[in-house]
Amino acid sequence: MRTIPRRSTYTGFRAYIKAVGTGERGRRALTREEAHDATRMILSGEATEVQAAAFLTAMRIKGENPEELAGMAQAMRDSATRLTARTDRTLVACAGGYDGCVDAPSLSVAVGIVAAAAGAGVVIHCGTTLGPKYGVTPADVLGSLGGPGRPTAAESEAMLERTGVTVVQVADLLDGWAAMAAVRDEVGLRSPLHSAEKLVDWFGADRFVVGYAHSQYAARLCGALDLLGAERSYAVRGPEGSDVMRPGRPSAHLNGEKMELPESVGDTLKPAPGADTAAALTRAVLDGTADRIVSSTVTLSAGLRLHACGVVPTVLRGVSACRAAIADGRAQATLDGLVG
């Protein structure tokens, strides 16, 4: 007698793969709770690598909504090491794409230093080298400046206490992230997790500056942060998805609404690949020798962080405060404290 094969059952993580991967007619969005549970299972290892890869690929094809992003981000928050620091500053958590910058200069550290010198509390977070771009990360730039290239929890806490700015490198501080990153590298495509990891509230920050590359992500990111209870959320369309504003036509949304920002039509950042190059540009900004476009890119982006922290009422007032912090040496002193 021929044995009839058993029909597949869809329980556990398989149910989440089926929900998002059944095809255009059969698939559906996950609830926030389901997205949280699926991400928890990936981070904890309950989902196999094959299952995780199938899920991430299906989610990439389907696309994600703010509720799904919020659930995924909350699962990452739940898995993250709790970092603390003695500081009275209002904190803003800042992140571009964790796969870094390949051609564009990586200026997030320069921006954070200048903003901190002018009074903001800036938490920059990133991962280790990650696909699909395998670009320069803020931690790489910090290492080239003479600081820790893979800061521990204690080093990140100490930097924030000393200077008002820090870099968090999450590979050792978010359980399951490194294993998940390996799966993502093998798949080779971005997935919703590339967005969700930018929404983790390191040091308990409730204000966020998040970079994106594609226009539809401004509403998704701000929507997810609103669901997560953010006080202020800024989505910045930066070079290569970074959290640094483009100089010619800067684009940023505050809580989902497009901001009015000064434009310098025609200004573009020249390619400047490599961590050492980014470190040299950072030093040039702080000592006043950077070219006009690099300097204005940094001060405008730093002014946005001052606005996020409530230090200034407008971004333009923030730009003026940042220029003053460079001119009087506070920004250089902040770098010295960061890497000291």
Secondary structure in CASP SS format (residue, H / E / C, confidence):
PFRMAT SS
TARGET T0000
AUTHOR 0000-0000-0000
METHOD secondary structure of the structure
MODEL  1
M C 1.00
R C 1.00
T C 1.00
I C 1.00
P C 1.00
R C 1.00
R C 1.00
S C 1.00
T C 1.00
Y C 1.00
T C 1.00
G C 1.00
F H 1.00
R H 1.00
A H 1.00
Y H 1.00
I H 1.00
K H 1.00
A H 1.00
V H 1.00
G H 1.00
T C 1.00
G C 1.00
E C 1.00
R C 1.00
G C 1.00
R C 1.00
R C 1.00
A C 1.00
L C 1.00
T C 1.00
R H 1.00
E H 1.00
E H 1.00
A H 1.00
H H 1.00
D H 1.00
A H 1.00
T H 1.00
R H 1.00
M H 1.00
I H 1.00
L H 1.00
S H 1.00
G C 1.00
E C 1.00
A C 1.00
T C 1.00
E H 1.00
V H 1.00
Q H 1.00
A H 1.00
A H 1.00
A H 1.00
F H 1.00
L H 1.00
T H 1.00
A H 1.00
M H 1.00
R H 1.00
I H 1.00
K H 1.00
G C 1.00
E C 1.00
N C 1.00
P H 1.00
E H 1.00
E H 1.00
L H 1.00
A H 1.00
G H 1.00
M H 1.00
A H 1.00
Q H 1.00
A H 1.00
M H 1.00
R H 1.00
D H 1.00
S H 1.00
A E 1.00
T C 1.00
R C 1.00
L C 1.00
T C 1.00
A C 1.00
R C 1.00
T C 1.00
D C 1.00
R C 1.00
T C 1.00
L E 1.00
V E 1.00
A E 1.00
C E 1.00
A E 1.00
G C 1.00
G C 1.00
Y C 1.00
D C 1.00
G C 1.00
C E 1.00
V C 1.00
D C 1.00
A C 1.00
P C 1.00
S C 1.00
L C 1.00
S H 1.00
V H 1.00
A H 1.00
V H 1.00
G H 1.00
I H 1.00
V H 1.00
A H 1.00
A H 1.00
A H 1.00
A C 1.00
G C 1.00
A C 1.00
G E 1.00
V E 1.00
V E 1.00
I E 1.00
H E 1.00
C E 1.00
G C 1.00
T C 1.00
T C 1.00
L C 1.00
G C 1.00
P C 1.00
K C 1.00
Y C 1.00
G C 1.00
V E 1.00
T C 1.00
P H 1.00
A H 1.00
D H 1.00
V H 1.00
L H 1.00
G H 1.00
S H 1.00
L C 1.00
G C 1.00
G C 1.00
P C 1.00
G C 1.00
R C 1.00
P C 1.00
T C 1.00
A H 1.00
A H 1.00
E H 1.00
S H 1.00
E H 1.00
A H 1.00
M H 1.00
L H 1.00
E H 1.00
R H 1.00
T H 1.00
G C 1.00
V E 1.00
T E 1.00
V E 1.00
V E 1.00
Q E 1.00
V H 1.00
A H 1.00
D H 1.00
L C 1.00
L E 1.00
D C 1.00
G C 1.00
W H 1.00
A H 1.00
A H 1.00
M H 1.00
A H 1.00
A H 1.00
V H 1.00
R H 1.00
D H 1.00
E H 1.00
V H 1.00
G C 1.00
L C 1.00
R C 1.00
S C 1.00
P H 1.00
L H 1.00
H H 1.00
S H 1.00
A H 1.00
E H 1.00
K H 1.00
L H 1.00
V C 1.00
D C 1.00
W H 1.00
F H 1.00
G H 1.00
A C 1.00
D C 1.00
R E 1.00
F E 1.00
V E 1.00
V E 1.00
G E 1.00
Y C 1.00
A C 1.00
H C 1.00
S C 1.00
Q C 1.00
Y H 1.00
A H 1.00
A H 1.00
R H 1.00
L H 1.00
C H 1.00
G H 1.00
A H 1.00
L H 1.00
D H 1.00
L H 1.00
L C 1.00
G C 1.00
A C 1.00
E C 1.00
R E 1.00
S E 1.00
Y E 1.00
A E 1.00
V E 1.00
R C 1.00
G C 1.00
P H 1.00
E H 1.00
G H 1.00
S C 1.00
D C 1.00
V C 1.00
M C 1.00
R C 1.00
P C 1.00
G C 1.00
R C 1.00
P C 1.00
S C 1.00
A E 1.00
H E 1.00
L E 1.00
N C 1.00
G C 1.00
E E 1.00
K E 1.00
M C 1.00
E C 1.00
L C 1.00
P C 1.00
E C 1.00
S C 1.00
V C 1.00
G C 1.00
D C 1.00
T C 1.00
L C 1.00
K C 1.00
P C 1.00
A C 1.00
P C 1.00
G C 1.00
A H 1.00
D H 1.00
T H 1.00
A H 1.00
A H 1.00
A H 1.00
L H 1.00
T H 1.00
R H 1.00
A H 1.00
V H 1.00
L H 1.00
D H 1.00
G C 1.00
T C 1.00
A C 1.00
D C 1.00
R H 1.00
I H 1.00
V H 1.00
S H 1.00
S H 1.00
T H 1.00
V H 1.00
T H 1.00
L H 1.00
S H 1.00
A H 1.00
G H 1.00
L H 1.00
R H 1.00
L H 1.00
H H 1.00
A H 1.00
C C 1.00
G C 1.00
V C 1.00
V C 1.00
P C 1.00
T C 1.00
V H 1.00
L H 1.00
R H 1.00
G H 1.00
V H 1.00
S H 1.00
A H 1.00
C H 1.00
R H 1.00
A H 1.00
A H 1.00
I H 1.00
A H 1.00
D C 1.00
G C 1.00
R H 1.00
A H 1.00
Q H 1.00
A H 1.00
T H 1.00
L H 1.00
D H 1.00
G H 1.00
L H 1.00
V H 1.00
G C 1.00
END
